[in-house]
């Protein structure tokens, strides 16, 4: 509960500070020199400062070198902000992101989302199985392409960047949609179930290999 | 791997100015810091990251990194090497990546930091406008223990490298039924969960190598330790530990805390024994992690206070003892943050932004800090745990306060799927944090 209160107060503070802020008046300094008592916690870090806190785990500019950790470069700002909101609300079960997402205000998350949306994505350096990837291409067309256009490269609206993403991450995420640990709307669950019903576990592996092998 | 976007990072140091630039997409030119010189002392997690982020923020700044060793072995993940899960080479990182980004690398040992000049053993004099010192830790050995003994027999292995390999080999050669003694240090020290992850991964190795009759005795000068409940639950689940007895006859791990005489006063390398308050213990393999203080150069340079650590401004990491010199990482008194590799990296980024701003005559921007720390309890089955936190500087700049975070759930909230994944996340984290630090 404390955490929610903080996020709201931080957001409010950031909004107040944001009104008519000139180049030389940074929010913290302005508040510190005001006659009112200083803020409990400093807010108003720049987008790049905030983004630098992500890069230790998600890689330089959000391009991950670690197979279980997703690249976040080039994903849509909408998707980024939605994912963070779901982590913070624990609608999507994760390990550390559930704990970390609660530490940033909505405005800060928006700043990070905009920052990473501008970064150039890069395909994960990994080996895929050609036969599975070929099958996956067909499954993609049949089940996924309506929302994940252009072979999973399209990031408009709420579509995540699937093309060139790390396969272990894709595998975990699809498993989470199936088990209900990750919210993706009813459609995501339905589509994953349709793939499994018609093609079994191999269907999932085919999609994972297809997206994992897409070059950006 | 992509290079960090330098132009965007310039917004980093501008605080509200940077935020405004980011929001509007405008590029606002700032005062030129050309010909400014930054010398970074120490090429570990803090130092390497600081050098990299200063250079990225402003390529015109002349950045020199001084480090004694051509190869750095990360302390984090070294327990996987000791536990025979990884080879020593896994931990090794060089400085070619940083060199490729325009940072001057000087392989030498710093012997003094004069006003505006770093002096090395090799006779170099490196002038600076701002100096960033990331010296890591130094050790306070008990009687009978010193650097030579640690090198040859009773290791500390708390700086990874040679001793990591020695400890690993000692465990490999140990008979089934042997005793491993681990002596963790008093607070504060580098990597608070480290000694307990070490006990876990040594038990993991002994169990999987068919040496299940062996014992691990932890002689601890503390009453509690990091991730206390999670480690003890993990030891119970994997290694027969009975929490009520702090061990028990079926347990591979026995923990003797300060209340039961776990504090040690001496070691004897010839007899392979440790003197604790509750008596003398003989071990087949002994690992003593000494109490710690800031790395030697910090004391030599007058950056430490009576505690042996370095007081700093929590916003800029500038030393409270000397102007224009910043101290980051384990050696600094970063009130509120633990002494971890990720904390050092996060502090380095905040410090780098501040240093660039100060060199330009700007006010440093608002900082944001983070820490993530994984521990592996078992590899068969995979059982990983973590602690994470997001921090903000408080208004009077007296503390870096955790505003969210926490531990992997245990007990009835334990989730086996997530425990399995946390090991994968730990390994992925390693790839990213090291590349983010060494550009390799």
Interface residues (C-beta under 8 A of the other chain):
Chain A: X3 X6 X10 X17 X21 X23 X24 X25 X26 X27 X28 X29 X31 X32 X37 X38 X39 X40 X41 X42 X43 X44 X45 X46 X47 X48 X49 X50 X52 X53 X55 X56 X57 X58 X59 X60 X61 X63 X64 X65 X66 X67 X68 X69 X73 X93 X95 X96 X99 X100 X101 X102 X103 X104 X111 X114 X115 X118 X119 X120 X122 X168 X172
Chain B: X1 X2 X3 X4 X5 X8 X9 X10 X11 X12 X13 X14 X15 X16 X17 X18 X19 X20 X22 X23 X28 X53 X342 X345 X346 X349 X350 X353 X363 X365 X366 X367 X368 X369 X370 X372 X386 X388 X389 X390 X391 X392 X393 X394 X395 X396 X401 X403 X404 X405 X406 X408 X415 X418 X421 X422 X424 X425 X427 X428 X429 X430 X431 X432 X433 X435 X436 X439
